[in-house]
Amino acid sequence: MTGKELMYVDDALGHLTHFKTLCDDYTKKIKDPSLKAFVKDLSKQTETMKMRFMNILGGNESNE
């Protein structure tokens, strides 16, 4: 992987981490149950996406 590609990967992972943090923070503040559930689901999906990305980078891609 080139240096530029590594910078892209680092940036993408940073964005996923930041988005998950935002979702987790807003989940604590949201009062509406359906909106709260939606944002919690977004947080879980973001974590799943990050883990899949990390598995691909580590050569542990699974056949799901």
FENPERA-V452147 format. One record per residue. N is the residue number from 1. PHI is phi as a letter, one per 30 degrees, with the letter a starting at -180 (* if undefined). PSI is psi as a letter, one per 20 degrees, with the letter a starting at -180 (999 if undefined). D_LAST is the distance of its C-alpha to the last C-alpha in Angstrom with 1 decimal. Layout:
N:PHI:PSI:D_LAST + N:PHI:PSI:D_LAST
//
This chain:
1:*:p:25.1 + 2:d:r:28.2 + 3:d:h:29.8 + 4:d:h:29.3 + 5:d:g:25.5 + 6:d:h:25.5 + 7:d:h:27.5 + 8:d:g:25.1 + 9:d:g:22.2 + 10:d:g:24.5 + 11:d:g:25.6 + 12:d:g:22.1 + 13:d:h:21.2 + 14:d:g:24.7 + 15:d:g:24.2 + 16:d:g:21.1 + 17:d:g:23.0 + 18:d:g:26.0 + 19:d:g:24.4 + 20:d:g:22.9 + 21:d:g:26.4 + 22:d:g:28.0 + 23:e:g:25.8 + 24:d:g:26.6 + 25:d:g:30.2 + 26:d:h:30.5 + 27:e:h:28.9 + 28:d:h:31.9 + 29:c:h:34.4 + 30:d:p:33.1 + 31:c:h:35.1 + 32:d:p:33.6 + 33:d:g:31.1 + 34:d:h:28.9 + 35:d:h:28.9 + 36:d:g:28.2 + 37:d:h:25.2 + 38:d:g:23.9 + 39:d:h:24.5 + 40:d:g:22.9 + 41:d:g:19.7 + 42:e:g:20.0 + 43:d:g:20.4 + 44:d:g:17.3 + 45:d:h:15.2 + 46:d:g:17.0 + 47:d:g:16.4 + 48:d:g:12.6 + 49:d:g:13.0 + 50:d:g:15.3 + 51:d:g:13.3 + 52:d:g:10.4 + 53:e:g:13.4 + 54:d:h:15.1 + 55:d:g:12.3 + 56:d:g:12.4 + 57:d:h:16.2 + 58:d:j:16.4 + 59:i:j:14.6 + 60:c:k:11.9 + 61:d:p:8.9 + 62:c:q:5.8 + 63:c:n:3.8 + 64:c:999:0.0
//
